[in-house]
Amino acid sequence: MFPTFGTLVNAGLVLAGSLVGISLSRAIPERLRTSIMQGIGLFTLLLGLKLISENKPELLKVFFLLVVGSLIGSFLRLEERLEGITRGPSDIARGFVSASLLFTVGPMTLMGCILEGAKGDSSLILSKAFMDGFSSIVLSSSLGKGVALSAFYVLL
């Protein structure tokens, strides 16, 4: 089975953004990195609100699943465990794990892939791809080459 168009674009933008971030790492000040990540976060929030408003009947289900997911995550101490993974000895491993988690774990990734595979609608995964491309610039400028390696994980 071959990756879908949106997945290929996502992996390509992560790789391209990583290469830009690595080459410009000294030229990107920390305050700009912070501003870019805050902008991406705001865009994600607005996109999520738009999707929720379009699917109002499903809002109660979304709320319920968020609560259940939070309870399960808290019970299993997932955040602590994920933070433990990124404290490893290698900067490359830290960049790879951090970027892989950001790019592949989350509702936009899952829903985008499902929509593209089931309905041929790549709009959500392409939006995520552009967000990931910009995020990879910022991440690789501070975390290094491991972020670029995460593009292969995105492809899977």
C-alpha positions as CSV (number, residue, x, y, z in Angstrom):
1,M,0.0,0.0,0.0
2,F,1.3,3.4,-1.0
3,P,1.1,6.6,1.1
4,T,-1.7,9.0,0.2
5,F,-1.1,12.4,-1.4
6,G,-1.6,14.3,1.9
7,T,0.9,12.0,3.7
8,L,3.5,12.5,1.0
9,V,3.1,16.3,1.1
10,N,3.2,16.2,5.0
11,A,6.5,14.2,5.0
12,G,8.0,16.3,2.3
13,L,7.2,19.6,4.1
14,V,8.5,18.2,7.4
15,L,11.8,17.2,5.7
16,A,12.0,20.6,3.8
17,G,11.2,22.6,6.8
18,S,13.8,20.7,8.9
19,L,16.5,21.4,6.3
20,V,15.6,25.1,6.4
21,G,15.6,25.1,10.2
22,I,18.9,23.3,10.5
23,S,20.6,25.7,8.0
24,L,19.1,28.8,9.7
25,S,19.4,27.6,13.3
26,R,21.7,30.5,14.3
27,A,19.7,33.1,12.4
28,I,16.3,32.4,14.1
29,P,16.1,34.1,17.5
30,E,14.3,32.4,20.3
31,R,11.5,35.0,20.4
32,L,10.7,34.4,16.8
33,R,10.6,30.6,17.4
34,T,8.2,31.3,20.2
35,S,6.0,33.6,18.1
36,I,5.8,31.1,15.3
37,M,4.8,28.2,17.6
38,Q,2.2,30.4,19.2
39,G,0.8,31.4,15.8
40,I,0.6,27.7,14.8
41,G,-1.1,27.0,18.1
42,L,-3.7,29.8,17.5
43,F,-4.3,28.5,14.0
44,T,-4.9,25.0,15.4
45,L,-7.3,26.3,17.9
46,L,-9.3,28.3,15.3
47,L,-9.4,25.4,12.9
48,G,-10.6,23.1,15.7
49,L,-13.4,25.6,16.6
50,K,-14.4,25.8,13.0
51,L,-14.6,22.0,12.7
52,I,-16.6,21.8,15.9
53,S,-19.0,24.5,14.8
54,E,-19.6,22.6,11.5
55,N,-20.4,19.4,13.5
56,K,-22.5,20.7,16.4
57,P,-24.5,17.4,16.9
58,E,-21.2,15.7,17.5
59,L,-20.0,18.3,20.1
60,L,-21.2,16.2,23.1
61,K,-19.4,13.2,21.8
62,V,-16.2,15.2,21.3
63,F,-16.5,16.6,24.9
64,F,-17.1,13.1,26.3
65,L,-14.1,11.6,24.4
66,L,-11.9,14.5,25.5
67,V,-12.8,13.8,29.2
68,V,-12.3,10.0,28.8
69,G,-9.0,10.5,27.0
70,S,-7.8,12.9,29.7
71,L,-8.7,10.4,32.4
72,I,-7.0,7.5,30.6
73,G,-3.9,9.6,29.9
74,S,-3.7,10.8,33.5
75,F,-4.3,7.3,34.9
76,L,-1.5,5.9,32.6
77,R,0.8,8.9,33.3
78,L,1.3,9.2,29.5
79,E,2.7,12.8,29.7
80,E,5.3,11.8,32.3
81,R,6.3,8.8,30.3
82,L,6.6,10.7,27.0
83,E,8.7,13.4,28.8
84,G,11.0,10.6,30.1
85,I,11.6,9.4,26.5
86,T,12.8,12.8,25.4
87,R,15.4,13.0,28.2
88,G,17.6,10.4,26.5
89,P,21.3,10.8,26.0
90,S,21.1,11.7,22.3
91,D,20.1,15.1,20.9
92,I,19.2,13.4,17.6
93,A,16.9,11.0,19.5
94,R,15.3,13.8,21.5
95,G,14.6,15.8,18.2
96,F,13.2,12.6,16.5
97,V,10.9,11.6,19.4
98,S,9.7,15.2,20.0
99,A,9.0,15.9,16.4
100,S,7.5,12.4,15.7
101,L,5.0,12.9,18.6
102,L,4.0,16.4,17.5
103,F,3.6,15.4,13.8
104,T,1.9,12.0,14.2
105,V,-0.1,12.0,17.4
106,G,-3.3,14.1,17.5
107,P,-6.8,14.5,16.2
108,M,-5.8,16.5,13.1
109,T,-3.4,13.7,12.0
110,L,-5.8,10.9,12.6
111,M,-8.9,12.6,11.2
112,G,-7.0,14.0,8.2
113,C,-5.7,10.5,7.3
114,I,-9.2,8.9,7.8
115,L,-10.9,11.6,5.7
116,E,-8.4,11.3,2.9
117,G,-8.5,7.5,2.9
118,A,-12.2,7.1,3.3
119,K,-13.5,10.1,1.3
120,G,-10.6,11.3,-0.8
121,D,-10.7,14.6,1.1
122,S,-7.1,15.8,1.7
123,S,-8.0,19.3,3.0
124,L,-7.4,18.6,6.7
125,I,-4.2,16.6,6.3
126,L,-2.8,19.3,3.9
127,S,-3.6,22.0,6.5
128,K,-1.7,19.8,9.0
129,A,1.1,19.4,6.5
130,F,1.7,23.1,6.3
131,M,1.5,23.5,10.0
132,D,4.0,20.7,10.4
133,G,6.3,22.3,7.8
134,F,6.5,25.5,9.7
135,S,6.8,23.7,13.0
136,S,9.7,21.6,11.7
137,I,11.6,24.8,10.8
138,V,11.3,26.0,14.4
139,L,11.9,22.6,16.0
140,S,14.9,21.7,13.9
141,S,16.5,25.1,14.5
142,S,16.6,24.2,18.2
143,L,16.5,20.4,18.3
144,G,18.6,19.6,15.2
145,K,18.8,16.7,12.7
146,G,16.5,14.4,14.6
147,V,13.5,16.5,13.5
148,A,14.4,15.7,9.8
149,L,14.5,12.0,10.6
150,S,10.9,12.2,11.8
151,A,9.8,12.9,8.2
152,F,10.3,9.2,7.5
153,Y,8.1,8.3,10.5
154,V,5.4,10.7,9.2
155,L,5.6,8.8,5.9
156,L,4.7,5.5,7.7
